[in-house]
Amino acid sequence: MAEPQLPSVLIVDDDQELCDLLQTYLETNGFRARSAGDAAGMRAAVAARWPDALVLDLMLPGEDGLSILRQIRAERDVPVLMLSARGEDMDRIIGLEVGADDYMAKPFNPRELLARLRALLRRQTGPQTAGGTEFRFGPFRLDVAARLLWRGPDELALTTAEYDLLEAFVRHPNRVLTRDTLIDLIQGHDRDPFDRSIDNRVTRLRRKIEADAGAPHYIRTVRGSGYLFNPAGDRS
């Protein structure tokens, strides 16, 4: 019987000492790890083989991490953990808005980075079935083909607007989605710069899937940015 393949991670950081330390640590803890020092090195690495996850530094020589992240998101839905020596909230928010799945400020504990990588990989494969027509989160099952939401054996009534919003969330888990992005994802919804219907839909949807709509676990508000769907339903 073939041995299970280890998850792979690519570390993109111009600090070679940090790359070497992280690579050794991750390989000791069940990963296959590679590293690159800049955008060109990263592109060469992914041309050979895309990793299961990326650790990407925000501050790189030449092309910066945000620019690289935008390009990654145009090509692949691979989990990205962003690093930065700057710990300001704005850096974190911009990184998450562009498409980072998680963010850590330097210096950091390698054990925490390992735990976050494992969580990202679990979430990446957790809610969606192989067929892509059914999504599960908590006690819920969203049947995309039938456009129905179930909690255990019970069907939950959703309006068309609520269903479209929920499908947009489950197809983009653990990622900050701005209101403009959500409007783009919901087909047939006319764009209006003063439109607050997304917020209204979120409020109605929370009443149907959250145990406490005032303290949501699945659909979280990211202040100043938008919303994030957390299929695990935890508070981490």
PABADO-270567 format. One line per 10 residues: number of its first residue (from 1); their letters; for each residue x, y, z of N, C-alpha, C, O. Coordinates in pm, whole numbers. Each point is the difference from the previous one (the first is absolute). Example, Ala and Ser with C-alpha at 12.3 -4.5 7.8 and 13.67 -1.06 7.14 Angstrom:
<nodes>
1> as> 1319:-569:780:-89:119:0:90:120:0:104:-2:66; -139:107:-138:82:119:6:-77:109:73:51:111:17
</nodes>
This chain:
<nodes>
1> maepqlpsvl> 85:-120:0:-85:120:0:88:124:0:95:10:78; -127:86:-166:80:122:-8:-17:85:126:-109:7:56; 216:56:-14:-7:88:117:-77:127:-35:10:49:-112; -87:6:208:-73:124:-28:96:113:-33:107:11:62; -144:72:-158:87:110:-41:-8:113:101:-108:39:44; 224:13:-6:4:109:96:-47:130:-64:27:23:-118; -97:63:193:-39:130:-54:124:85:-28:100:-8:72; -107:88:-176:116:81:-40:-27:147:26:-113:47:-9; 220:25:42:-10:144:25:118:70:-66:112:-51:2; -138:167:-59:105:83:-58:12:126:83:-98:72:19
11> ivdddqelcd> 219:-44:32:27:119:80:64:105:-91:104:-26:-61; -166:143:52:54:107:-85:40:116:90:-85:75:48; 216:-61:-26:52:102:92:146:25:-37:73:-94:-31; -30:221:35:138:30:-37:98:-20:115:120:18:-17; -170:-55:135:85:-31:115:37:-148:-9:-76:-87:42; 194:58:-98:39:-138:-24:13:-79:129:-33:-119:3; 80:182:103:13:-70:128:-138:-44:50:-16:-112:48; -82:202:-58:-136:-36:42:-55:-112:-87:-63:-93:52; 86:100:-182:-46:-106:-90:58:-135:39:-72:-100:6; 203:98:21:66:-126:37:-57:-56:130:-24:-120:11
21> llqtyletng> 3:208:87:-54:-45:129:-142:-54:-16:-33:-105:54; -51:179:-128:-138:-45:-20:-6:-129:-81:-79:-89:31; 162:80:-133:0:-120:-82:36:-122:83:-66:-104:-11; 169:116:93:40:-112:86:-111:-34:100:-30:-117:22; -29:220:38:-104:-23:100:-123:-67:-61:-55:-94:58; 12:142:-175:-118:-58:-63:26:-143:-47:-87:-85:13; 205:59:-65:32:-135:-44:7:-97:117:-32:-118:-13; 75:169:129:2:-83:121:-141:-32:48:-21:-98:72; -74:180:-113:-137:-15:49:-100:-38:-110:-116:39:3; 164:-116:-99:-92:-64:-93:-32:74:-128:-101:-31:-64
31> frarsagdaa> 183:128:25:-21:72:-127:117:-25:-94:110:-35:43; -136:53:-171:107:16:-99:11:149:-25:-98:64:-39; 217:-7:59:15:146:-5:106:41:-101:104:-64:-13; -135:174:-59:96:65:-89:0:149:33:-89:47:71; 186:26:-123:4:144:27:44:75:-125:65:-55:-89; -102:184:86:40:91:-107:20:137:62:-68:35:97; 160:43:-153:33:129:59:-68:120:-63:8:111:54; -77:-131:-167:-65:112:-68:-106:-53:-95:-24:-120:-7; -39:213:-68:-108:-37:-90:47:-95:-109:-69:-97:-34; 188:124:-22:51:-85:-107:25:-142:51:-32:-98:-69
41> gmraavaarw> 87:87:189:24:-131:58:-129:-74:28:-8:-122:-18; -94:195:62:-129:-62:26:-61:-54:-129:-50:-112:-3; 56:192:-103:-59:-43:-127:70:-124:-55:-64:-90:-55; 195:85:71:74:-119:-44:-42:-122:80:-13:-110:-54; -9:130:185:-38:-111:87:-140:-52:-35:-20:-121:-8; -77:212:-14:-136:-47:-29:-12:-53:-143:-88:-80:-29; 177:126:-59:-1:-55:-136:37:-148:2:-51:-78:-80; 139:41:173:38:-140:15:-111:-80:69:-29:-113:-40; -31:171:144:-107:-68:74:-66:97:97:69:61:82; -201:-46:-91:-70:85:96:-2:-67:137:-25:-120:10
51> pdalvldlml> 51:197:95:-6:-57:135:-145:-10:48:-91:54:-63; 70:-122:173:-132:-6:63:-30:128:78:-116:32:23; 221:41:18:-17:126:72:123:87:-22:108:-50:-31; -127:181:48:109:97:-16:14:82:126:-99:42:60; 224:-18:-18:32:98:104:69:114:-73:109:-17:-54; -172:135:52:44:109:-87:29:126:81:-87:50:71; 210:1:-82:38:122:69:-57:121:-74:1:4:-123; -51:93:198:-55:122:-60:108:87:-62:-19:56:-108; 133:-45:176:108:89:-45:109:-81:-70:82:-65:65; -83:68:-196:98:-72:-80:76:99:-89:-53:106:-33
61> pgedglsilr> 176:-140:-6:72:89:-92:-66:-2:-137:-41:-106:-47; 32:222:-17:-65:8:-131:-151:-5:15:-60:88:61; 1:-191:-117:-145:-15:6:-44:-41:140:51:-98:54; -145:171:6:-36:-29:139:-102:-112:10:-56:-46:-99; 33:3:224:-86:-115:25:-143:21:-43:-65:-95:-45; 12:217:57:-139:24:-39:-19:-17:-150:-99:-58:-44; 194:107:-34:-7:-17:-145:7:-149:-37:-74:-46:-87; 163:-27:154:11:-144:-25:-130:-70:37:-45:-89:-72; -15:129:184:-122:-64:47:-113:19:-100:-77:-93:-25; 66:212:-32:-105:24:-100:16:-96:-119:-99:-52:-51
71> qiraerdvpv> 222:30:9:24:-90:-113:-31:-144:38:-56:-75:-81; 92:36:203:-30:-135:45:-151:-24:-3:-46:-104:-47; -30:203:97:-145:-16:8:-63:-9:-139:-108:-58:-16; 173:116:-84:-52:-9:-136:24:-139:-60:-63:-36:-100; 154:-42:162:36:-129:-57:-47:-119:83:-47:-99:-54; 61:109:187:-26:-115:85:-71:41:128:12:113:47; -88:-209:10:-66:21:129:80:-72:108:-55:-78:77; 185:105:-72:88:-64:97:2:83:128:5:123:-8; -9:-185:127:5:77:124:130:80:11:108:-51:-28; -121:178:71:116:88:13:2:59:141:-96:63:43
81> lmlsargedm> 207:-86:27:25:61:131:100:113:-22:114:-25:-41; -156:148:67:86:116:-27:78:39:125:-53:-3:111; 181:40:-131:87:44:108:37:146:-22:10:47:-114; 11:24:224:49:137:-12:71:41:128:-41:-37:110; 150:113:-126:69:55:117:-80:112:61:24:39:115; -121:13:-190:-85:106:51:-130:-62:50:-62:-81:-70; 21:117:189:-116:-63:59:-123:87:4:-96:-33:70; 95:145:-145:-116:89:5:-123:-66:-57:8:-84:-90; -125:124:143:-127:-56:-46:-20:21:-149:-53:-88:-67; 94:204:13:-25:29:-141:72:-98:-90:-55:-41:-102
91> driiglevga> 179:3:137:71:-100:-80:-76:-131:-2:-15:-63:-105; -33:23:222:-74:-126:11:-128:6:-83:-32:-95:-72; -41:206:82:-127:13:-71:22:-2:-151:-74:-67:-73; 175:142:26:27:3:-145:37:-139:-49:-48:-44:-104; 134:-25:178:40:-135:-40:-119:-93:-9:-12:-77:-95; -79:82:195:-118:-85:-1:-95:39:-113:-61:-87:-62; 48:216:36:-88:44:-109:51:-49:-135:-79:-40:-85; 208:44:65:57:-42:-127:-17:-150:-20:-9:-47:-113; 5:-29:223:-24:-143:-15:80:-90:90:-7:-122:-15; 86:178:110:70:-86:95:-102:-72:88:-103:57:36
101> ddymakpfnp> 132:-181:-1:-90:-78:84:29:20:148:-87:-21:85; 209:61:-54:38:27:139:119:95:-2:60:23:-105; -26:31:221:103:104:9:72:-15:134:-64:-17:104; 197:25:-109:80:-2:123:105:110:-7:63:20:-104; -45:50:216:103:104:8:129:-61:53:-1:-85:89; 113:129:-145:131:-41:49:37:83:122:-38:117:9; 112:-173:86:40:-141:9:-118:-87:44:-95:51:60; 101:-180:-89:-109:-90:35:57:-131:53:118:-30:-17; -204:-47:81:38:-131:50:-22:-103:-110:-112:-12:-51; 215:-64:12:-19:-100:-107:-111:-101:30:-64:-50:-92
111> rellarlral> 42:21:220:-108:-93:34:-136:57:-36:-89:-73:-43; 73:204:60:-126:63:-38:-16:-1:-152:-109:-28:-50; 216:56:-23:-8:-5:-146:-37:-140:-46:-82:-16:-91; 140:-86:151:-32:-139:-35:-148:-28:25:-67:-60:-83; 16:104:199:-140:-24:33:-92:71:-100:-103:-55:-40; 139:177:1:-84:74:-94:2:-63:-138:-103:-4:-68; 219:-44:24:7:-68:-129:-88:-124:0:-73:-25:-96; 80:-53:201:-83:-120:8:-148:35:-2:-79:-70:-64; 42:178:134:-141:42:2:-44:45:-139:-111:-32:-43; 197:105:-29:-35:44:-135:-22:-118:-93:-93:1:-81
121> lrrqtgpqta> 177:-103:91:-13:-116:-86:-125:-81:34:-65:-54:-89; 31:46:219:-124:-68:39:-120:73:-58:-91:-63:-54; 91:195:65:-113:79:-48:-10:-5:-152:-110:4:-55; 224:-12:-12:0:-2:-146:-73:-122:-53:-66:8:-104; 76:-120:174:-60:-124:-49:-127:-37:74:-66:-97:-36; 31:174:140:-109:-42:85:-140:15:-55:-70:-100:-11; 25:221:-26:-142:17:-22:-55:-47:-133:-120:-20:-12; 205:0:-89:-52:-31:-133:22:-146:-32:106:-56:29; -205:-8:-90:15:-138:-41:76:-5:-131:16:101:-68; 31:-223:34:80:-15:-120:-78:38:-126:57:50:-96
131> ggtefrfgpf> -188:-73:99:-80:30:-117:-25:148:-20:-35:41:-110; 53:40:214:-17:143:-12:-144:46:-1:-25:119:-19; -73:-210:41:-141:39:-1:-60:1:139:-119:28:16; 198:-58:85:-50:-3:136:105:55:95:117:-39:-8; -158:128:97:90:59:97:-54:-27:139:-121:11:23; 209:-46:70:-40:-27:138:74:93:93:120:24:-16; -191:28:114:61:79:107:-88:-15:123:-122:16:-6; 187:-49:119:-75:-26:122:-106:-105:-26:29:-103:-61; -153:127:105:-109:-96:-24:-69:20:-135:-101:-65:-28; 154:155:-56:-70:40:-122:57:-70:-123:118:-36:-5
141> rldvaarllw> -205:19:-94:39:-54:-130:-65:85:-108:-123:10:-5; 204:53:-81:-51:81:-108:8:-80:-130:109:-33:-48; -225:2:-8:-9:-75:-125:-9:101:-114:-104:61:-21; 216:-44:-51:6:102:-104:-89:-37:-119:-64:86:-59; 62:-215:24:-81:-42:-115:-147:29:22:-70:45:-91; 22:-71:214:-142:22:31:-28:137:58:-115:40:16; 223:35:16:-12:133:62:-79:-8:131:-94:76:23; 134:-171:60:-69:-21:127:102:-4:114:113:-45:-19; -154:92:137:82:-7:120:-69:-90:100:-120:12:26; 198:-105:31:-53:-96:97:75:14:131:121:23:1
151> rgpdelaltt> -194:-37:110:62:-17:132:-42:-136:48:-115:-20:42; 208:-76:-48:-38:-139:28:-105:-43:-101:20:18:-120; -132:-74:165:-105:-45:-93:-96:111:-41:-89:-23:-82; 104:143:137:-97:107:-20:47:101:-105:113:48:4; -201:-18:-98:29:103:-100:-29:137:59:-103:21:64; 198:74:-86:-20:136:46:-43:88:-117:60:-6:-108; -162:85:129:-51:86:-107:90:121:-17:23:76:94; 28:-59:-216:80:118:-35:-64:70:-119:-51:-65:-91; 55:198:92:-38:73:-119:110:-17:-104:110:-43:32; -142:79:-157:102:-7:-105:120:86:34:114:-41:-21
161> aeydlleafv> -138:160:74:109:91:35:87:-59:111:122:8:-6; -186:-70:107:76:-60:110:81:-119:-49:115:-17:40; -175:-66:-126:72:-115:-52:122:44:-80:109:-54:19; -126:152:-109:111:46:-83:116:50:86:117:-26:-31; -148:97:138:104:51:89:71:-115:70:123:-1:9; -199:-97:42:61:-112:70:90:-80:-94:109:-41:40; -153:19:-162:85:-74:-94:130:76:-28:106:-61:-10; -114:193:-2:122:79:-20:95:-19:118:121:-12:-20; -175:10:142:85:-19:117:64:-139:3:121:-12:21; -200:-94:-42:56:-134:15:101:-32:-109:86:-85:19
171> rhpnrvltrd> -96:152:-133:98:-23:-106:130:79:23:98:-22:-71; -97:113:167:119:80:30:21:4:152:-6:108:59; 32:-222:3:11:-4:146:130:61:50:100:5:-71; -105:43:197:119:48:70:73:110:-76:123:8:2; -200:78:-68:58:109:-75:-88:123:17:-123:-10:-7; 185:125:29:-78:122:13:-58:38:-136:74:12:-98; -205:6:93:-69:41:-121:-62:138:22:-83:18:89; 124:79:-168:-58:133:11:-143:-2:-54:-40:-96:-66; -35:200:94:-136:8:-52:0:3:-153:-85:-62:-63; 181:135:4:9:4:-146:28:-139:-57:-58:-38:-102
181> tlidliqghd> 148:-37:168:30:-135:-46:-124:-88:7:-27:-76:-93; -48:86:202:-121:-80:13:-102:35:-107:-66:-88:-55; 53:217:25:-92:41:-106:42:-61:-134:-84:-44:-78; 216:43:52:50:-59:-124:-28:-150:-6:-28:-54:-107; 35:-13:222:-19:-145:4:-145:-41:-15:-29:-112:-42; -63:202:76:-142:-33:-6:-54:43:-136:-21:119:-23; 0:-210:-64:-42:30:-136:-138:65:-1:-88:-33:79; 73:127:-171:-130:63:-18:-27:113:97:-108:58:-2; 208:-25:89:-23:108:96:61:127:-54:122:6:-20; -203:97:-4:49:126:-57:84:76:102:-36:10:117
191> rdpfdrsidn> 149:42:-164:92:72:87:-54:140:31:-47:72:-88; 57:-36:217:-42:133:46:97:41:109:9:-68:102; 64:180:-120:102:38:98:-56:28:139:75:-1:97; -206:25:-86:-60:27:130:-85:-118:49:-78:13:95; 96:-128:-161:-84:-115:30:38:-61:135:117:-30:24; -215:12:64:22:-65:129:-67:-135:6:-13:-59:108; -32:7:-224:-75:-126:4:87:-117:42:-52:-97:56; 183:103:-80:87:-109:45:-7:-10:152:-14:-110:54; 24:222:15:-8:-2:146:-135:-54:47:-7:-75:97; -99:113:-166:-132:-49:37:-12:-150:-22:-59:-71:82
201> rvtrlrrkie> 116:22:-192:-3:-144:-26:78:-76:106:-43:-104:49; 159:158:-13:82:-65:103:-79:-10:130:0:-104:66; -67:212:-29:-79:0:123:-106:-109:-4:-17:-74:97; -56:64:-208:-105:-101:-11:57:-142:1:-55:-90:62; 168:72:-133:60:-133:-8:53:-44:137:-13:-117:37; 72:209:36:48:-34:134:-112:-49:90:20:-91:81; -138:149:-94:-113:-42:83:-38:-146:-25:-59:-65:85; 94:16:-204:-40:-136:-36:108:-105:27:-32:-117:18; 161:158:-14:105:-102:15:83:16:127:74:-91:37; -84:206:29:81:21:120:-81:-33:126:-120:27:7
211> adagaphyir> 186:-87:91:-66:-24:128:-35:132:67:-104:12:65; 192:88:-81:-24:134:53:40:99:-109:119:23:-23; -218:37:-43:29:90:-111:81:121:43:67:63:-82; -75:-28:211:76:113:51:145:-32:28:82:91:15; -48:-219:-7:139:-43:20:30:-113:-99:17:-115:40; -11:148:-170:9:-103:-104:132:-75:0:106:57:27; -113:-186:-58:118:-84:-12:33:-29:-146:118:-9:-35; -219:-5:-50:25:-35:-139:27:122:-88:99:3:-73; -185:97:79:17:119:-83:48:114:89:-78:62:73; 206:-35:-79:61:99:89:17:134:-72:28:5:-119
221> tvrgsgylfn> -45:100:193:27:134:-52:147:34:22:51:-14:111; 16:59:-216:137:50:11:-10:152:-13:-19:53:-109; 32:14:221:-28:143:6:79:79:-104:122:-15:-11; -191:97:-65:63:82:-101:32:-71:-129:51:61:-93; -82:-192:85:37:-77:-119:-119:-72:-63:-25:16:-120; -47:-95:198:-108:-78:-57:-36:-115:90:-19:17:120; 8:-137:-179:-42:-118:74:93:-118:-31:63:-6:-105; -57:-87:200:80:-121:-16:-86:-118:43:-57:-1:109; 48:-100:-197:-75:-123:32:94:-103:59:99:-38:-63; -129:-8:184:83:-94:73:-76:-132:13:-80:-15:92
231> pagdrs> 103:-82:-183:-78:-124:2:22:-84:125:-85:-81:36; 199:101:31:24:-77:124:-93:45:112:-28:-78:91; -19:203:-97:-92:50:101:64:21:136:-70:10:100; 206:-2:-96:67:22:127:31:147:18:-35:81:-86; 100:-45:196:32:140:27:149:26:-8:47:102:51; 30:-194:-115:146:18:-10:33:106:-101:117:29:-22
</nodes>
